[in-house]
Amino acid sequence: MKISDRIRYVGVNDHDKTLFEGLWPLPFGVSYNSYLVIGERIALIDTVEAGFSEEYLEKIKTETGGRPVDYLVVNHMEPDHSSSMEAIRKQYPEIRIITNAKAVPMIAGYYGITDNIMTVKDGESISLGNSTLTFYMTPMVHWPETMMTYLNEEKTLFSGDAFGTFGAVDGDIRDSMGARLCGWLGDKSDTFQEFRSEMTRYYSNIVGKYGVPVQNALKKLSSTEICRICSTHGPVWEDQITEVVSLYDRLSRYEGEKGVCIVYASMYGNTAKAAKALEAELAGRGVPYAIHDLANENVSFAYRDAFRFDTIAVGSPTYNNEIFPPVASFMKGLGTRCLKNRKFLAFGSYTWAGGSVRQLNEEARNMGFELLSEGAAFAQGYSPEKCNMSAMADKM
Ligand code: FEO
């Protein structure tokens, strides 16, 4: 697929994988993006997951007209982008891998490849004849070897996973040409709005821990004029770069928008009743919210909205004197992701000895969250008298 005179898209859509990284559901699929920069010499930017190698090689052959590919630029070594490397080397035995020093042992470790590798440093450039590629090191976005590649003549940033999103892409890959989220049934007039939720879920689950490195990368690139972003997942951004960069900037600063993420799990429905009472209070007041039952839903959706909103309300029964396991795991994941700048409220049922609300509050304090109150622990069944969610909602 032609993106410009120099750039071709040769990526693929994956509609078959059910769990990305073995963890995160893909209701809209996912794309693995790879690009050709075609000049006097030809560079391939990243590859695709190995299961798609055959389709991928055909696309490359079509776009190059059978010319050999001279360089493979490896921006990131995670196997969703690197595992067709062996197939590419087999097809183009003379190809030279361009990457940075941190990727070299990973290439050897994953694929046993140690020859024909050229390393580049931050700010270094290579010429393809009539095109120039400049490399920027962006470590820990979200692996140590991550870097980005900039095509100077077209002000195009090949950003690796940064600015990426879950969701396969229907139609043209470019937002400017109406790229669509595969399976999207809502309004089809705005590519960014279609992908926004899956982009937030992708960021919060995959990259969320690395807010500081993302901020460092954004600062490093702030003086570089960017007219096109070619990420390894999702659309190519041309018209909506400002929206995409602003979202990544806000998420990596851990800045939440006004609203409440209600997350709970329940053994016999009493903590669930409290969660739904809070939901009704927020809905009645017009406060934006999302609600997630961890017993019936993958936790990635809860992390998405914990990153999205500025307030988190967490409900857990007391189980073996502790936080109920799915909720404990959710809280641990918030800490792992270094989430900060949040207001927090805990609630939950117990039968003979409480503990979950106190422990949730402790964990929230340890993460630097602002407690809206000491929370609401209630014995046995839920009732508005035992657990006053109207008073809780007043604080939100
Ligand atoms: Fe899409 Fe970090 O790989």
Residues whose N, C-alpha, C, O or C-beta is under 5 A from the ligand:
A	BS01	FEO	E78 D80 D161
